[in-house]
């Protein structure tokens, strides 16, 4: 089976390495420097299950040759452009979205339809993951803890059932932890709520995820959780604060050594996913007449940090 990883940063490269280590055929599509290093020296994985892996890598999607599955690990703000390119270059192919944020499927389906795919909803499935990875430099990724991937049960996956089954088979075969849920929308919120607390705070304070166990940061995280949970409830997803706190504590423990994706982006001077996570929570909260002061504050502070070009403080 041939898999293309579209958006080979930290997470996409790590998934690519795990697939190749199990004998799968993989092409990483990513940025020039990373691609050149992977081609010349292989991909180095440090931390959990380390090694150096030989993978095909390219800066652009290939327009020929068979591709069975596209794993999309681009940042949420790059999703429309990436899907537009996929839609233009390839005929409809099972496509799994593994990014952070709310509403990714709708964005992907719209862009693919605009680019010419017929009924893209039959190909596009969403997956949620909590696998921590840090890009240490071109061709070097640290796998810094444990996590898993969640997909809808095939019976509840709707038109993209085939993509879900492919992902379940592939990840199951190579040993990437993957599980199913019949309440996937709730799982999307679960991840977004955790991201809404971990990502902006670790980015603004320049700390690893594990530091959110400290009382003062934990209190800030709790405020963000409360607001995100209130919006999830207003949107019709039953979630309570105790469950969200337990999730946060579990992810903070499991990814303690990781620098969140938002912190990594801020440190590299790249755009962050604040709009797709906290910004989207704010937008939906407003729709329900909610005031979300803690969320509004982190959004404003991060936007100011990005505007001023000031990277995250080192921990
Ligand atoms: O999803 C993540 C991210 O950094 O974006 C977590 C799970 C919080 C790991 O850092």
Boltz pocket constraint, residues with backbone or C-beta under 6 A from the ligand:
constraints:
  - pocket:
      binder: B
      contacts: [[A, 100], [A, 129], [A, 130], [A, 131], [A, 132], [A, 133], [A, 194], [A, 195], [A, 198], [A, 199], [A, 209], [A, 251], [A, 255], [A, 258], [A, 259], [A, 260], [A, 261], [A, 262]]
      max_distance: 6.0
